[in-house]
Amino acid sequence: MRFWQQFGAAGGSPPPYRDHFPAAMPDGSVLDLPLRDFAEFAVAGLIVNQASFPVVLRLAGWMTEAARPFAADVVVGLPSLGQVFAPLVAEGLGHANWVAPGWSRKRWYEDRLSVPVHSITSPAERRLWLDPRLLDRLAGRRVLLVDDVISTGTSAQAGLALLEAAGVVPVALLVAMVQGDRWMPGWPAAVPVRAAFATPILRPSSEGWLPEAGTAPHRLCPLRPKDHAA
């Protein structure tokens, strides 16, 4: 199966699932996502720099609509995959530019604008850097933090820490997919999260993988049709 290349018709295959999960989109279509097997559980995977342009553009459009109520002045995109969506969201919101932290240190960077980070897809620790020349774009502004997926929350928390070092608390975190609810206990209540869609944690059974009830926080997806099951 070729993942992330096109949307399918509403419905999708019923559980249990073996190698993919049919994620429901705001318009009722389905995006088949590969399952990532962690033995005791599985999650649906989204690697947006391998997705087709039509898929990326539609996801970015839904993200932009979910972000509008926050009236952000500037978008900060987390590397690497959050930076697929950040410029599209910024442009959709009518912004002239966006802010891009990065993994590499330039010679004029400052240690105070750097934090360690690791994620479910990149467990080795790296450092996230913010160019001090970009601080004037953030000062006194309503900042929207953008990433591709929130799963454990570690990379998004690093984004919050980097913005805190710059004197900023973002008005929200915007992602394409909320991947389960494991990130929620440690997330600060002052920073709301919004997404285009949400997927559950899946548990193994003799027939395949079954969604764990209540682990897909659809309430964070404002464009989701109200009559869809939670």
C-alpha positions in Angstrom: 0.0 0.0 0.0 1.3 3.5 -0.9 0.6 5.7 2.1 0.1 9.5 2.3 -0.6 9.9 -1.4 -4.4 10.3 -1.7 -7.6 10.5 0.3 -10.1 7.6 0.1 -13.8 7.4 0.4 -15.6 7.8 3.7 -15.8 4.8 6.0 -12.6 2.8 5.5 -12.1 -0.7 6.7 -13.4 -1.7 10.1 -11.2 -3.0 13.0 -9.2 -5.0 13.8 -6.4 -3.5 11.7 -3.2 -5.3 10.5 -0.9 -2.8 8.9 -2.8 0.4 8.5 -5.4 2.7 10.1 -8.1 4.7 8.2 -8.0 8.1 9.7 -11.1 10.2 9.2 -10.6 13.6 7.8 -12.7 16.8 8.4 -14.5 16.4 5.1 -15.5 12.8 5.7 -12.7 11.3 3.5 -10.1 8.8 4.9 -6.4 8.9 4.9 -4.8 5.4 5.3 -1.8 5.6 7.7 0.7 2.8 8.4 0.7 1.3 11.8 3.9 1.7 13.9 4.3 -1.4 16.1 5.7 -0.8 19.6 4.8 -4.3 20.8 2.4 -3.3 23.6 0.7 -0.7 21.5 0.7 0.8 18.0 0.1 4.2 16.6 -0.8 5.6 13.1 2.2 7.2 11.3 2.3 10.3 9.3 5.5 11.4 7.5 4.5 14.5 5.7 7.6 15.1 3.7 6.8 11.8 1.9 3.2 12.8 1.3 1.8 14.0 -2.1 1.3 17.7 -2.7 -2.5 17.4 -2.7 -2.5 15.6 0.7 -0.1 18.2 2.3 -2.1 21.1 0.9 -5.5 19.8 2.1 -4.1 19.1 5.6 -2.5 22.6 5.7 -5.8 24.1 4.7 -7.7 22.4 7.5 -4.9 23.4 10.0 -5.2 27.0 8.8 -9.0 27.0 9.5 -8.5 25.5 12.9 -5.9 28.2 13.7 -8.0 31.3 12.7 -9.7 31.8 16.0 -6.4 32.4 17.7 -5.6 35.5 15.6 -1.9 34.7 15.5 0.5 37.4 14.3 3.4 35.0 13.6 3.8 31.3 12.9 6.8 29.3 14.4 7.4 26.0 12.7 9.2 23.2 14.5 11.8 21.2 12.5 11.8 19.1 10.6 8.3 18.0 9.6 6.4 20.9 11.2 8.2 23.1 8.7 6.3 21.4 5.9 3.1 22.9 7.2 4.2 26.1 8.9 4.8 28.3 5.7 1.5 27.1 4.2 -0.4 27.9 7.4 1.4 31.3 7.7 0.5 32.1 4.1 -3.1 30.9 4.6 -3.4 33.3 7.6 -2.2 36.2 5.5 1.3 36.5 6.9 4.3 37.7 5.0 6.7 35.3 6.6 7.2 32.8 9.4 9.9 31.8 11.9 12.0 28.6 11.5 14.0 27.2 14.4 16.6 24.7 13.3 18.9 21.8 14.3 22.2 23.4 13.3 24.0 26.1 15.1 25.3 29.1 13.2 28.3 31.0 14.6 26.2 34.0 15.8 23.7 31.8 17.7 23.5 32.0 21.5 23.4 29.1 24.0 20.4 30.7 25.8 18.3 30.2 22.7 18.8 26.5 22.5 17.1 23.5 24.1 17.6 19.7 23.9 14.9 17.6 22.2 14.1 14.1 21.1 11.0 12.5 19.7 9.3 9.2 19.0 10.7 9.1 15.5 14.1 10.6 16.4 15.0 9.2 19.8 18.6 10.5 19.7 19.0 13.8 21.5 19.5 16.9 19.4 19.5 20.6 20.1 16.9 23.0 18.8 18.2 26.5 18.0 16.6 29.9 17.4 18.4 32.6 15.5 18.6 35.6 17.8 18.1 37.9 14.8 14.5 36.6 14.7 13.6 37.8 18.2 12.1 41.0 17.0 9.6 39.0 15.0 8.4 37.4 18.2 8.5 40.2 20.7 5.0 41.3 21.8 3.3 39.1 19.1 0.7 36.4 19.2 2.7 33.4 18.3 1.3 30.1 16.9 3.5 27.1 17.3 3.2 24.5 14.4 4.3 20.9 14.2 3.2 17.9 12.2 2.2 15.5 14.9 2.0 15.5 18.7 2.5 12.0 20.2 4.5 11.9 23.4 4.8 15.7 23.5 8.5 15.8 23.9 9.3 17.7 20.7 6.4 20.1 21.3 7.5 20.7 24.9 11.0 21.5 23.5 9.3 24.1 21.2 7.6 25.6 24.2 10.8 25.8 26.1 12.6 27.4 23.2 9.9 30.1 22.9 10.0 30.6 26.7 13.7 31.3 26.4 12.7 34.0 23.8 10.1 35.4 26.3 7.1 34.0 24.5 4.1 31.8 25.5 2.3 30.7 22.3 -1.4 31.2 21.8 -1.7 27.6 20.7 0.0 24.5 19.3 -1.3 23.5 15.9 -0.6 20.1 14.4 -1.9 18.0 11.5 -2.5 14.9 13.7 -3.0 14.3 17.4 -1.5 10.8 17.8 -3.2 9.4 20.8 -3.3 11.0 24.3 0.0 10.0 25.9 1.2 13.7 25.7 -1.8 15.1 27.6 -0.8 14.6 31.3 2.2 16.9 31.1 0.9 19.5 28.7 0.4 23.0 30.1 -3.2 24.1 30.3 -2.3 27.6 29.2 -1.4 26.4 25.6 -4.4 25.0 23.8 -3.8 22.3 21.1 -5.7 22.2 17.8 -5.4 19.6 15.0 -6.9 18.7 11.6 -7.5 15.1 12.8 -6.8 12.7 15.7 -5.9 9.0 15.8 -6.1 6.5 18.7 -3.7 4.3 20.5 -4.2 0.7 19.3 -3.8 -2.4 21.3 -3.0 -5.9 20.1 -5.5 -8.7 19.8 -5.5 -12.2 18.3 -7.0 -10.7 15.1 -4.9 -7.6 14.8 -4.9 -4.1 16.3 -7.9 -2.5 18.0 -8.4 1.2 18.8 -8.3 1.9 22.5 -11.5 3.7 23.4 -11.1 7.4 24.4 -7.5 7.7 23.3 -8.2 9.8 20.2 -8.9 13.4 21.4 -11.3 14.4 18.6 -12.4 17.4 20.7 -9.2 19.1 19.7 -10.2 18.9 16.0 -12.7 21.8 15.5 -13.5 20.9 11.9 -14.4 17.3 12.6 -18.1 16.7 11.8 -20.1 16.6 15.0 -21.9 13.4 14.1 -18.7 11.3 13.9 -18.2 8.8 16.6 -15.5 9.8 19.1 
